[in-house]
Amino acid sequence: MSVPFRTFAIDSLNVFANALFRSTGMDDDKADTVGRLLVLTDMMGRRTHGLAMAPLYLAEIRRGTMRVTGAPTIVKEPKSKA
């Protein structure tokens, strides 16, 4: 028995994914980026690395091993070659 294949509008998936991550307290810009990239990954045919990853990300957020706020810190700048 096969599972029926459903399609969804890309904009709807982006809104859904964004809402998932915003509901965790994730910064709006980060939630938008994470959601958009997961949907894009699905669109590229990498379904195992698209929205299918959302439950794993949400579990990491609940455990406190994935941060939802903040910004990266540059630890060491490479020497420029001019």
N, C-alpha and C positions, 0 to 999 in steps of 0.2 A: 504494500500500500504506500503510495507516494504522498508526500506532504504538498498541499497546494502552494503554488508560487504566488506571492503577492507583490505588487509593486506599489511604491509610494512616491509622491512628488519630492524632489530634492529639497525644495524649500521647507516642506513639512518635516523632513528628516533633520534638517539643520536646526529648526526651531525646537524639535524634540530633544536632540542631543544637547543643545545649548541649555535647555531647561533642566535636563538631568544634572549637569555639572553645576549650574547656578544654584540648584537646590541644596548643594553640599556647602554653600558659602564660598565657592570658587569666585575669584575676581571675574567680573563680566568679560573683560578682554580675553582672559585665559579660557573661560568656558566657551566663548565663541570660537577660539582657535582650536581647542581640543575637539569640540563637536564637529566643526567644519572639516578638520583633517580626517576624523574617523569616517565621516560621510564620503569625503573625497576618496579615501582608501577603498571603500566599498565600490564606488563608481569605477575605480581602476581595476576592479575584479579581484581584489585581495580581501575577500570576505572574512577570512580568519583574522585579519588585522584591522578591520573597520569597526563598525558598531558592535560587533561580537566581543570586542575588548572592553566595552563600557562596564559590564558587571565586574570585571577584574579591577578596573580603575576605581570604581565606586567602593569595592571592598578594601582596596589599599587606602583610600581616603578615610573610610570608617576606622581602619586600624591605626591611622595616623602616620603611615609610612609614605604617603603622598601628600605634599602640601597643596593647599588651594589658594594661597596668597603669597605675595612677595615677588621679588625680582632676582634674577641671577646676579652673582657677584663675580667680577673679573678678578681672578686670583693672580694671574701673571700675564702681562702683555708681551706678545712676541716683539722682538726687535724688528723695526721696519728696515726694508731694503730699498734704498732710494737710488 
